[in-house]
Amino acid sequence: MNEGCFGPLVTADGTTFRLWAPAARKVSVVMADRTHAMVKNNDGWFTAEVATAQPGARYHYRIDDELNVPDPASSYQPDDVSGPSELIDHTQFRWKATGWRGRPWHEAVILECHVGTFTPEGTYRAMIGKLDHLVATGITAIELMPLADFAGTRNWGYDGVLWYAPDHVYGTPDDLKELIDQAHLRGLMVFLDVVYNHFGPEGNYLGRYAPQFFCDAQTPWGSAIDYRVPEVRSFAVENALHWLSNYRFDGLRLDAVHAITQPGEPLILTDISRAAGDFAQETRRQIHLVLENDDNRAALLDPSAAIPAGKYRAQWNDDYHHIWHVILTSETHGYYGDYAKQPRRMLARMLRAGFAYQGEASAHRGGQARGEPVGTLPPAAFVNFLQNHDQIGNRALGDRLEWTADARAIEAALAITLLAPMPPLMFMGEEWGATTPFPFFCDFKGDLADAVRAGRRREFAGAYETFGDEVPDPLALSTFTSAVLNWPDPAEHRPRHALVTELLRIRRTELAPHFANAAFAMAELRQDDRLLFARWTLGNGAPLHLRANISDRDVANEAAPMPGRAIWGGVPPMRLPAWSAFWSMGAA
């Protein structure tokens, strides 16, 4: 159990309540039977020993006899973010997958999921019924969008305010543990998306009794967190360990770390990684940490280390998505403008070197340099995807690629993405070609709801002019329900699902055993940038070859016969059909 400094410490003899409230003069623990005064020390910590407080008991903290607040390190909020916190003893859950130690990173095939819309029930328990489908498809890891308790009944999760409490809308802490346990019994890793760059706008009371959590800087979502403060730093580090230890997540994806404006020294990212590495070493578990980082900071990445030691396995590679989106849809507005010139050449660069932007000027960012040289980083450092929650949901209609892109083009992109040595990620339903939208939704009230609605209208002013009432209201219940996956009948033949399943079978049987220590080699274009050649060196020294037509017209196959043994697509013909991909391995 991760005891740390924050949150109540539950023992057989009762509970020690602990709250860091340096701006409070007086704090009490308010329970159903009575109120217990807390003692303050010189560092701003309040504590109280309550012998009668046992798991299941509910409590508030009363600040200066004025305001009742939940525990910022609450383990469960059965009545939402402003309700009482519930005591949870994490040692009481009986795990069944006791021998689980995780899987190596090079085996990762990730499906990103939103618990509330993954099934009609929208619960942790309901997800268990879909795990066998994921295993049969070839998925090896599920990544849950953020669970930290948020205000209301529906949210993407990035507005969480109680970082330690999995949201009550989806079920209890034990329900979440059961989901993870059942996933492990099936050989599935489970990752969690965590947000350490801001707190949500509703239900966050820290500013009242611990304003030191925040600095003067602002993020796009509110006041920036100040990781120069030791207690604030500990709050984040302990939170990461909370999810890894008490819930046995196999890894974390840290959201938008470029928006952490006061990371402190050493970087808060470094401390989180080192703490997770120490935990992995103590427990002999494989722990994988991944970043989302618009800055493309290659120096933060190291997928080859046995345990995290200040760095991260990989980064979500937005460049990869953006380039494919331009190729598949011809859209060039907004940040897609950075990829509008010669997107196929940028794709070739990524297939031989990871990022597209490695220090070049970004027009979308006012000409600022973006990224760092990748150097000798291997393919395992780059999580590649064609769709995710952001790239679907941050569109006016929440539309997927299937709404606009040619099916043959999507399938060629999948054949390249799912067999390349970079860890692939898909968004829930993508494995069968779902057309279910995933628009932005939330459940705020009053002025905040009006502000969110107005902000979306400003952001998508042109879309409102074009689509009018078709643009979903983010506050409407119907917007949320439209995002619930429409699962096909298991007996229904889905060609896209058959394609993805076969690609992942080849990845699992032919390639994954050799992906450890794989390296970039080359990628180039011919035939007016329509004919793509790429090669990587696998961990066993064998070359992996790709030849593809990434255009909507047939193209002459002007090169020598493809070397090695064909593993996908067969032997390339004299003319490669539009949107086709061929893979082989072995030989020079």
LOMAR-335192 format. One line per field, with one value per residue (C-alpha): residue number from 1; x, y, z. Coordinates in Angstrom, 3 decimals. Each point is the difference from the previous one (the first is absolute). Layout:
i: NUM; ...
px: X; ...
py: Y; ...
pz: Z; ...
***
This chain:
i: 1; 2; 3; 4; 5; 6; 7; 8; 9; 10; 11; 12; 13; 14; 15; 16; 17; 18; 19; 20; 21; 22; 23; 24; 25; 26; 27; 28; 29; 30; 31; 32; 33; 34; 35; 36; 37; 38; 39; 40; 41; 42; 43; 44; 45; 46; 47; 48; 49; 50; 51; 52; 53; 54; 55; 56; 57; 58; 59; 60; 61; 62; 63; 64; 65; 66; 67; 68; 69; 70; 71; 72; 73; 74; 75; 76; 77; 78; 79; 80; 81; 82; 83; 84; 85; 86; 87; 88; 89; 90; 91; 92; 93; 94; 95; 96; 97; 98; 99; 100; 101; 102; 103; 104; 105; 106; 107; 108; 109; 110; 111; 112; 113; 114; 115; 116; 117; 118; 119; 120; 121; 122; 123; 124; 125; 126; 127; 128; 129; 130; 131; 132; 133; 134; 135; 136; 137; 138; 139; 140; 141; 142; 143; 144; 145; 146; 147; 148; 149; 150; 151; 152; 153; 154; 155; 156; 157; 158; 159; 160; 161; 162; 163; 164; 165; 166; 167; 168; 169; 170; 171; 172; 173; 174; 175; 176; 177; 178; 179; 180; 181; 182; 183; 184; 185; 186; 187; 188; 189; 190; 191; 192; 193; 194; 195; 196; 197; 198; 199; 200; 201; 202; 203; 204; 205; 206; 207; 208; 209; 210; 211; 212; 213; 214; 215; 216; 217; 218; 219; 220; 221; 222; 223; 224; 225; 226; 227; 228; 229; 230; 231; 232; 233; 234; 235; 236; 237; 238; 239; 240; 241; 242; 243; 244; 245; 246; 247; 248; 249; 250; 251; 252; 253; 254; 255; 256; 257; 258; 259; 260; 261; 262; 263; 264; 265; 266; 267; 268; 269; 270; 271; 272; 273; 274; 275; 276; 277; 278; 279; 280; 281; 282; 283; 284; 285; 286; 287; 288; 289; 290; 291; 292; 293; 294; 295; 296; 297; 298; 299; 300; 301; 302; 303; 304; 305; 306; 307; 308; 309; 310; 311; 312; 313; 314; 315; 316; 317; 318; 319; 320; 321; 322; 323; 324; 325; 326; 327; 328; 329; 330; 331; 332; 333; 334; 335; 336; 337; 338; 339; 340; 341; 342; 343; 344; 345; 346; 347; 348; 349; 350; 351; 352; 353; 354; 355; 356; 357; 358; 359; 360; 361; 362; 363; 364; 365; 366; 367; 368; 369; 370; 371; 372; 373; 374; 375; 376; 377; 378; 379; 380; 381; 382; 383; 384; 385; 386; 387; 388; 389; 390; 391; 392; 393; 394; 395; 396; 397; 398; 399; 400; 401; 402; 403; 404; 405; 406; 407; 408; 409; 410; 411; 412; 413; 414; 415; 416; 417; 418; 419; 420; 421; 422; 423; 424; 425; 426; 427; 428; 429; 430; 431; 432; 433; 434; 435; 436; 437; 438; 439; 440; 441; 442; 443; 444; 445; 446; 447; 448; 449; 450; 451; 452; 453; 454; 455; 456; 457; 458; 459; 460; 461; 462; 463; 464; 465; 466; 467; 468; 469; 470; 471; 472; 473; 474; 475; 476; 477; 478; 479; 480; 481; 482; 483; 484; 485; 486; 487; 488; 489; 490; 491; 492; 493; 494; 495; 496; 497; 498; 499; 500; 501; 502; 503; 504; 505; 506; 507; 508; 509; 510; 511; 512; 513; 514; 515; 516; 517; 518; 519; 520; 521; 522; 523; 524; 525; 526; 527; 528; 529; 530; 531; 532; 533; 534; 535; 536; 537; 538; 539; 540; 541; 542; 543; 544; 545; 546; 547; 548; 549; 550; 551; 552; 553; 554; 555; 556; 557; 558; 559; 560; 561; 562; 563; 564; 565; 566; 567; 568; 569; 570; 571; 572; 573; 574; 575; 576; 577; 578; 579; 580; 581; 582; 583; 584; 585; 586; 587; 588
px: 0.000; 1.247; -0.201; 1.796; -0.731; -3.372; -3.372; -1.241; 2.082; -2.362; 1.195; -1.614; 0.108; -1.884; 0.967; 2.534; -1.407; 2.562; -0.500; 2.503; -1.829; 2.622; -2.511; -2.525; -0.120; -2.112; -1.030; -2.345; -1.025; -3.792; -1.556; -3.528; 0.366; 2.158; 2.586; 3.670; 2.435; 3.281; 3.415; 2.149; 3.797; 2.395; 0.057; -3.698; -1.020; -3.113; -0.439; -2.558; -0.123; -3.536; -0.247; -3.624; 0.570; -0.078; -0.253; -3.340; -0.227; -0.558; 1.593; 0.552; 2.659; -1.391; 2.236; -0.011; -3.552; -1.154; 0.220; -0.302; 2.339; 0.811; 3.393; 2.254; 1.460; -3.391; -0.126; -3.719; -2.707; -3.351; -1.922; 2.201; 2.785; -1.588; -1.440; 1.663; 3.002; -0.210; 2.718; 1.426; 2.410; 1.773; 1.493; -3.420; -0.377; 0.941; 1.931; -0.226; 2.754; 2.601; 2.798; -0.442; 3.148; -0.964; 1.220; 3.036; -0.527; 0.783; -3.149; -2.285; -3.014; -2.190; -3.726; -1.014; -3.378; -2.430; -1.722; -3.294; -0.538; 1.814; -3.172; -3.696; 0.280; 3.044; 1.589; 3.230; -1.833; -1.653; 3.410; 0.955; -2.474; 1.945; 3.492; -0.165; -0.811; 3.119; 2.217; -1.401; 0.660; 3.647; -0.111; 2.543; -0.744; -2.974; 0.547; -2.761; -0.678; 0.343; -2.034; 0.750; -3.352; -1.614; -3.101; -3.273; -0.963; 1.923; 3.368; 3.002; 1.975; 2.400; -1.974; 0.807; 0.438; 0.484; 2.983; -0.069; -3.695; -1.164; -3.244; -3.047; -2.132; 1.870; -0.133; 1.872; 3.761; -0.475; -1.819; 3.016; 2.333; -2.133; 0.261; 3.792; 0.219; -2.118; 2.107; 3.166; -1.491; -0.385; 3.521; -1.093; 1.947; -2.017; 1.299; -1.552; -0.007; 0.879; -0.123; 2.694; -0.160; -3.180; -3.033; -3.510; -2.100; -2.730; 0.459; 3.591; 0.292; 3.794; 0.245; -1.894; 2.263; 3.162; 0.477; 3.680; -1.136; -0.218; 2.204; -0.821; 0.428; -3.015; -0.619; -2.709; -2.185; 0.663; 2.648; 3.320; 1.218; 3.213; 2.310; 2.726; -1.916; 1.105; -3.476; -1.528; 2.683; -0.660; -3.720; 0.634; 2.699; -2.126; -2.958; 1.955; 1.009; -3.595; -1.230; 2.931; -0.149; -3.567; -1.573; 2.880; -0.068; 2.838; 0.846; -1.040; -0.394; 0.677; -2.237; 1.362; 3.165; 1.045; -2.685; 1.769; 1.325; 1.764; 1.576; 2.549; 3.545; 0.543; -2.984; -3.124; 0.029; 3.400; -1.179; -3.137; 2.081; 2.582; -2.670; -1.748; 3.326; 0.723; -3.462; 0.517; 3.295; -1.489; -2.982; 1.800; -2.719; 0.308; -1.199; -0.349; -0.247; -0.992; -0.217; -2.220; 2.320; -0.550; 3.623; 1.374; 2.723; 1.992; 2.320; -2.829; -0.358; 1.752; -1.983; 2.927; 0.563; -1.088; -1.753; -0.955; 2.906; -0.951; -1.152; -2.995; -0.535; -1.598; -2.008; -3.340; 1.093; -2.457; 2.150; -0.830; -3.724; 0.072; 1.914; -2.302; -3.045; 1.199; 0.744; -3.349; -2.311; 1.895; -0.928; 2.597; -1.670; 1.385; 2.986; -0.379; 1.514; 3.417; -0.287; -1.609; 3.229; 1.232; -1.730; 1.210; 3.604; -0.674; -1.492; 3.150; 2.078; -2.046; 0.362; 3.773; 0.398; -3.076; -1.167; -0.729; 0.950; 3.460; 0.838; -1.520; -2.122; -3.741; -2.155; -2.976; 2.022; 1.035; 3.272; 1.331; 2.309; -1.697; 1.602; 3.460; 2.193; -0.939; 3.572; 0.232; -3.451; -1.543; -3.465; -1.363; 0.124; -2.872; -3.635; -1.635; -3.711; -2.487; -2.714; -0.344; -2.418; 1.536; 0.137; -3.600; -1.551; 1.629; -1.881; -3.306; -2.007; 2.254; 0.296; 2.312; 2.148; -2.613; -2.361; 2.212; 3.055; 0.113; -0.308; 2.869; 2.213; -0.826; 0.786; 3.352; 0.825; -0.964; 2.165; 2.954; -0.759; -0.767; 3.049; 2.675; 2.287; -1.508; -2.614; -3.442; -3.039; -3.615; -3.102; -2.835; -2.055; 2.672; 0.857; -3.284; -0.368; -2.560; -1.693; -1.284; 0.942; 1.954; -0.896; 1.128; -2.462; -0.203; -2.569; 0.685; -2.716; -0.777; 2.524; 2.708; -2.262; -0.798; 3.702; 0.855; -2.802; 1.069; 3.639; -0.864; -2.014; 2.965; 2.369; -2.213; -1.650; 0.488; -1.435; -3.117; -0.449; 0.363; -1.748; -2.316; -1.980; 1.970; 2.855; -0.660; -0.516; 2.749; -2.343; -2.902; -0.575; -0.657; 3.582; 1.293; -2.388; 0.956; 3.570; -0.935; 1.521; -2.443; 1.458; -0.623; -1.563; 2.826; -1.305; 0.074; 2.897; 2.022; 2.670; 1.868; 0.140; 1.223; 2.727; 1.152; -0.084; 2.164; 2.466; 0.332; 0.404; 2.959; 1.386; -0.296; 1.383; 2.479; 1.246; -0.509; 2.534; 2.631; -1.178; 2.150; 3.057; -1.357; 1.569; -0.837; 1.760; -1.420; -3.104; -0.300; -2.539; -0.094; -2.514; -0.999; -0.019; -2.658; 2.230; 1.326; 2.967; 0.967; 2.246; 0.758; 2.490; -1.643; 1.508; 1.246; 1.861; -2.467; -1.329; -3.719; -1.109; -3.031; -1.031; -3.242; -2.000; -1.306; -2.113; -3.339; 1.551; 1.886; 3.760; 2.798; 2.047; 3.309; 2.276; 1.584; -2.050; -0.763; 2.628; -0.741; -3.117; -3.399; -2.058; -2.773; -1.443; 1.857; 2.557; -0.330; -1.251; 1.515; -2.548; -0.986; -3.744; -1.178; 0.286; 1.863; 2.724; 2.424; 2.226; 2.886; 2.740; 3.467; 2.733; 1.911
py: 0.000; 3.502; 1.878; 3.236; 3.226; 0.927; -1.527; -1.989; -2.860; -2.864; -2.663; -2.640; 2.511; 2.753; 2.773; 2.799; 2.944; 2.257; 3.281; 2.557; 3.307; 2.726; 2.839; -1.372; 1.080; -2.941; -3.328; -2.699; -3.435; -0.043; -3.480; -1.274; -0.551; 2.932; 2.603; -0.588; 2.887; -0.276; 1.084; 2.325; -0.136; 2.678; -1.325; 0.516; -3.628; -0.843; -3.486; -1.842; -3.565; -1.403; -3.521; -0.476; 0.906; -3.189; -0.751; 1.130; 3.005; 3.370; 3.290; 3.627; 2.448; 3.213; 2.971; 2.858; -0.887; 1.389; -2.545; -3.776; -1.455; -3.520; -1.512; 1.034; -3.527; -1.670; -3.610; 0.154; 2.624; -1.803; 3.321; 1.878; 2.515; 2.122; -2.882; -1.821; -2.216; -3.703; -1.919; -2.826; -2.672; -1.028; -3.099; -1.659; -0.802; -3.596; -0.063; -3.128; 0.693; -0.269; -1.039; 2.878; 2.054; 1.724; -0.276; 1.492; 3.331; -1.329; -2.158; 3.017; 0.344; 2.574; 0.732; 3.325; -0.192; 2.339; -2.024; 1.889; -0.527; -3.314; -1.944; 0.929; -0.463; 2.257; -1.768; -1.712; -3.294; 0.204; 0.363; -3.461; -1.547; 1.477; -1.110; -3.291; 1.914; 2.109; -3.030; -1.748; 3.141; 0.110; 2.928; -0.388; 3.136; 2.211; 3.624; 1.605; 3.682; 1.908; -1.272; 2.642; 1.084; 2.798; 2.110; -1.419; -3.260; 0.165; 1.352; -0.948; -0.121; 2.891; 2.159; -2.195; 1.735; -2.916; -1.795; -3.070; -0.879; -1.991; 1.619; -1.404; 0.129; -3.022; -2.077; -0.561; -0.320; -3.766; -0.003; 1.662; -2.497; -2.862; 1.360; 0.207; -3.433; -1.578; 1.717; -1.398; -3.499; 0.298; 1.319; 3.594; 2.929; 2.958; 3.572; 3.159; 3.520; 2.454; 3.798; 1.841; 3.363; 1.434; -0.666; 0.157; 3.158; -1.331; -1.654; 1.065; 1.527; -0.003; 3.741; 0.624; -1.875; -0.801; 2.803; -0.986; -2.684; 2.692; 2.676; 3.139; -1.734; -1.251; -3.095; -0.195; -1.601; 2.160; 0.833; -1.782; -2.413; 0.981; -2.996; 2.070; -0.565; -3.301; -0.950; 0.630; -2.123; -2.805; 0.160; -0.846; -2.614; -1.765; 0.100; -1.831; -2.652; -0.205; -1.135; -2.356; -1.649; 0.102; -0.705; -1.844; 2.027; -1.040; 3.531; 3.615; 2.406; 3.564; 2.507; 3.165; 0.316; 2.988; 1.911; -0.542; 3.537; -0.315; -3.474; 0.745; -1.334; -2.811; -0.233; -1.434; -2.431; -1.244; -0.587; -1.871; -2.243; -0.742; -0.815; -2.310; -1.624; -0.635; -1.511; -2.216; -1.246; -0.727; -1.886; -1.596; 1.353; 1.471; 3.614; 2.155; 3.806; 1.968; 3.738; 2.240; 2.917; 2.532; 1.095; -3.296; -0.155; -3.016; 0.366; -1.147; -3.365; -3.321; -3.144; -2.367; 0.402; -3.013; 2.304; 3.691; 2.016; 3.607; -0.456; -1.371; -2.959; 1.974; 2.998; 0.169; 1.005; 2.681; 0.687; -3.459; 0.564; 3.480; -1.090; -2.924; 2.200; 2.437; -2.870; -1.720; 3.031; 2.884; 2.222; 2.721; 2.366; 0.744; -2.062; -2.165; 2.932; -0.985; -3.251; 1.294; 0.245; -3.369; -2.100; -3.235; 1.109; 0.812; -3.472; -1.530; 2.016; -1.329; -3.584; 0.402; 2.368; 0.202; 3.631; 2.281; 3.100; -0.286; 3.679; 1.438; 3.159; -0.533; 2.503; -0.949; 1.084; 3.330; -1.218; -1.403; -2.986; -3.219; -3.215; -1.414; -2.236; -3.622; -1.240; -3.739; -0.504; -3.277; -0.468; -1.129; 3.640; 1.083; -1.002; 0.339; 0.292; 1.043; 1.023; 0.722; 1.816; 3.430; -0.271; -1.208; 1.914; 3.353; 0.248; 1.831; -3.167; -2.497; -1.842; -2.924; -0.595; -2.430; 2.923; 1.598; -2.082; -2.701; -3.436; -1.353; 2.857; -0.610; -3.687; 0.737; 2.373; -2.718; -2.553; 2.364; 1.073; -3.411; -1.799; 2.671; -0.384; 3.050; -0.878; 0.540; 1.507; -0.050; 1.694; -2.203; -1.344; 0.798; -3.700; -0.707; 3.328; 1.558; 3.160; 0.982; 3.648; 1.072; 3.665; 2.000; -0.291; 1.091; 0.561; 3.384; 2.285; 3.736; 2.574; -2.596; -1.943; 3.206; 0.835; -3.443; 0.226; 3.485; -1.080; -2.862; 2.369; 2.341; -2.869; -1.430; 3.153; -1.083; -3.431; 1.525; 2.058; -3.150; -2.644; 2.104; -2.117; -3.104; 1.205; -1.763; 1.997; -1.249; 0.353; -1.984; -3.544; -0.992; 0.953; -2.492; -2.763; 0.470; -0.957; -3.380; -2.693; -1.870; -3.471; -2.332; -3.404; -2.487; -2.171; 2.898; -0.122; 3.185; 0.165; 2.754; -2.054; -3.018; 2.162; 1.438; -3.423; -1.513; 2.900; -0.350; -3.777; 0.579; 2.635; -2.392; -3.142; 1.282; 3.343; 0.682; -2.638; 2.043; 3.559; 0.319; 2.043; 0.671; 3.026; 2.500; -0.506; 1.860; 1.338; 1.696; 0.921; -0.485; 0.467; 3.556; -0.872; -2.673; -3.069; -0.479; -2.167; -0.521; -2.350; -0.676; -2.325; -2.439; -1.045; -3.278; 1.919; -0.822; 2.856; 0.800; 1.438; 2.089; 0.950; 1.944; 2.072; 2.888; 1.599; -0.496; -1.053; -3.087; 0.501; -1.819; -2.250; 1.167; -1.642; -3.420; -2.860; 0.475; -1.850; -2.597; -1.982; 1.617; 0.327; 2.331; 0.787; -2.706; 0.750; 3.589; 0.022; 2.036; 2.717; 0.596; 0.597; 3.238; -0.032; -3.275; -1.160; -2.925; -1.274; -2.464; -0.952; -1.441; 0.279; 3.193
pz: 0.000; -0.852; 3.311; -0.900; 1.865; -1.478; 0.740; 2.995; 1.327; 0.855; 2.461; 2.183; 2.865; -1.795; -2.395; -0.024; -1.947; -1.691; -1.837; -1.234; 0.493; 0.593; -0.499; 2.505; 3.617; 1.150; -1.549; 1.283; -1.259; -0.345; 0.213; 0.474; 3.738; 1.030; -0.966; 0.830; 0.422; -1.891; 1.266; -2.114; -0.163; -1.215; -3.593; -0.606; 0.572; 2.031; 1.487; 2.106; 1.341; -0.052; 1.393; -1.081; -3.667; -2.063; -3.751; -1.365; 2.332; -1.661; 0.963; -0.934; 1.087; 1.481; -0.707; 2.569; 1.068; -3.370; -2.778; -0.310; -2.646; -1.202; 0.619; -2.939; 0.184; 0.389; -1.218; -0.819; -0.414; -0.096; -0.115; -2.495; 0.488; 2.736; 1.993; 2.874; -0.613; 0.810; 1.821; -2.099; 1.184; -3.191; 1.626; 0.270; -3.707; -0.828; -3.249; -2.127; -2.559; 2.749; -2.327; -2.435; -0.553; -3.245; -3.565; -1.768; -1.742; -3.471; 0.197; 0.523; -2.316; 1.728; -0.174; 1.541; 1.759; 1.742; 2.718; -0.166; -3.719; -0.582; 0.835; 0.281; 3.776; 0.218; 2.978; 0.966; 0.435; -3.410; -1.657; 1.246; -2.441; -2.934; 1.036; -1.885; -3.186; 0.496; 0.581; -3.086; -2.040; 1.056; 2.407; 2.815; 2.054; 0.739; 0.931; 2.036; -0.427; 3.315; 2.930; 2.658; 1.430; -1.998; 0.524; -1.328; -1.662; -3.286; -1.049; -2.109; 3.261; -0.539; 2.455; 3.003; 3.360; 2.395; -1.466; 2.247; -0.359; -3.058; -1.043; 1.747; -3.160; -1.355; 3.181; 3.245; 0.530; 0.290; -3.345; -1.621; 1.651; -1.283; -3.545; 0.268; 1.610; -2.748; -2.650; 1.555; 0.114; -3.778; -0.568; -0.577; 1.385; 1.308; -0.216; 1.430; -1.400; 2.796; 0.009; 1.946; -1.793; 1.584; 2.178; -1.397; 0.324; 2.302; 3.397; 0.620; 3.497; 0.290; -0.615; 3.234; 2.423; -2.048; -2.543; -0.207; -2.456; -2.671; -1.531; -2.000; -3.371; -1.913; -2.097; -2.694; 2.682; 3.078; 2.590; -0.352; 2.667; 1.792; 0.232; 1.643; 3.263; 1.606; 1.242; -3.414; -1.610; 2.486; -0.749; -3.680; 0.623; 2.599; -2.359; -2.696; 2.541; 1.256; -3.418; -0.579; 3.424; 1.315; -3.410; -1.673; -3.200; -2.275; -1.031; -0.313; -2.882; 1.207; -1.748; -1.661; 2.056; -2.122; 1.942; 3.354; 0.264; 3.375; -0.116; 2.747; 0.202; -0.601; -2.309; 1.598; -2.939; 1.150; 3.555; -1.145; -2.249; 2.689; 2.570; -2.450; -0.799; 3.658; 0.373; -3.062; 1.396; 3.435; -1.417; -2.991; -2.268; -3.479; 0.167; -3.114; 0.061; -3.112; -0.681; -2.033; -0.765; -2.762; 0.449; -1.445; 2.650; -1.074; 3.022; 2.298; -1.746; 0.526; -0.873; 0.471; 3.761; 2.037; 2.481; -0.159; 1.389; -0.616; -3.608; -1.882; -2.278; -2.820; -1.135; -1.758; -3.497; -1.101; -3.061; -1.313; 0.351; -1.522; -3.084; -0.672; 0.565; -2.657; -2.392; 0.588; 0.148; -1.691; 2.967; 0.620; 2.487; 3.473; 1.055; -3.094; -1.891; 1.367; -1.968; -3.187; -2.014; -1.181; 2.706; -1.590; 0.364; 3.638; 0.415; -1.448; 2.459; 2.900; -1.176; 0.052; 2.984; 2.271; 0.152; -2.949; 2.020; 1.567; 0.469; -3.170; 0.052; 0.407; -1.872; 2.166; 3.044; -1.471; -1.431; 3.274; -0.147; 1.050; 1.130; 0.528; -2.161; 0.577; -0.174; 0.572; 1.525; -1.220; -1.519; 3.390; 1.193; -2.271; 0.548; -3.427; -0.728; -2.655; 2.482; 3.721; 2.315; -0.713; -3.750; -0.213; 2.873; -0.690; -3.266; -0.203; -0.664; 1.777; -3.311; -0.666; -3.080; -1.285; -0.642; -2.665; -0.966; -2.673; 1.639; -2.123; 1.149; 3.676; -0.403; -1.639; 2.854; 2.493; -1.796; 0.356; 3.587; 1.474; -1.420; 0.461; 3.058; 1.720; 2.689; -1.570; 1.687; -1.160; 1.380; 1.239; -2.893; -2.560; -0.105; -1.801; -1.823; 2.352; -1.221; 3.451; 0.626; 3.050; 0.547; 3.002; 2.912; 3.637; 2.728; 1.550; 1.305; 0.044; -1.142; -0.581; -2.353; -1.894; -0.243; -1.398; -2.539; -1.075; -0.249; -2.327; -2.167; -0.307; -0.766; -2.713; -1.293; -3.610; 0.698; 1.550; -3.156; -2.112; 2.093; 2.181; 2.444; -0.997; 2.198; 3.324; 3.186; 2.367; 2.991; -1.489; 1.205; -3.618; -0.887; 2.536; -1.043; -3.660; 0.958; 1.518; -2.195; -2.203; 0.360; -2.965; 0.418; 0.639; -2.856; -2.440; -2.470; 0.168; -2.729; 1.846; 3.174; -1.944; -1.561; 3.332; 1.668; -2.749; 0.086; 3.768; -0.317; -2.300; 2.362; 2.946; -1.653; -2.569; 1.278; 3.703; 1.106; -1.864; 0.766; 3.113; -1.002; -3.498; -1.712; -2.718; -3.338; -3.005; -1.723; -3.379; -2.680; -3.754; -2.819; 0.901; 3.696; -0.427; 0.341; 3.532; 0.998; 3.646; 1.946; 3.646; 1.664; 2.386; 3.298; -1.506; -2.707; -2.782; -2.144; -0.139; -3.346; -0.992; -3.513; -0.419; -2.426; 2.124; -2.715; -1.736; -3.348; -1.076; -0.054; -1.795; 2.249; -1.390; 2.548; 0.182; 1.452; 3.671; 2.075; 2.630; 0.801; -0.594; 3.191; -1.211; -3.414; -1.907; -2.716; -1.290; -3.633; -2.819; 0.735; 3.588; 0.424; 1.582; 3.777; 0.366; 2.371; -0.151; 2.795; 0.032; 2.423; -0.364; -2.661; -0.706
***
